């Protein structure tokens, strides 16, 4: 096994998360796995968090259609929130900014 991918509900939002062993980075495996997963997991909107410094992870999400919703400084870690599908509402933006504030 080279990694894993899954979806879960967190704070009333459906989220997706994945992990890939470092030796497999940069080969397109994460993008291919996420794209395939998204054909099976049809619920939208779908959210994902990624560390702000993780450009590769953010690039994988962007290639699969996720768009930046918000960024937050959460104590020791900066992260960004991305969203796939649905309309971006004011309540989503407010909710995301409240988490960071």
C-alpha positions, 0 to 999 in steps of 0.5 A: 500500500502506498497511501490512503484516502477517505472522507468523514464529517467534521463540524457538519462538513463532509471532508476528504483527506489523504496520505501518500508515502513520501517515496511516491510523491511527485508521480501523480499517484495522489492526483489519480487516487483523488480523482478516482475517489471523487467519482465514487464520493459524489456528495458536494460540497466537499472540503479539504484542509491542507497545511499552507506550506504543503504546496504539493498537497494544495496542487493535488486538490486544485487539479481535482477542482478544489478552490481556496475558501479560506486560510487560517493561522491555527496556533503553530500551524498555518492551513488553508481550507479548500472546497469542491462543488456547491456555492460559496456562501457568506456563512462558509466564509464567516465560519472559516474566519471564526475558526482562525480568529 
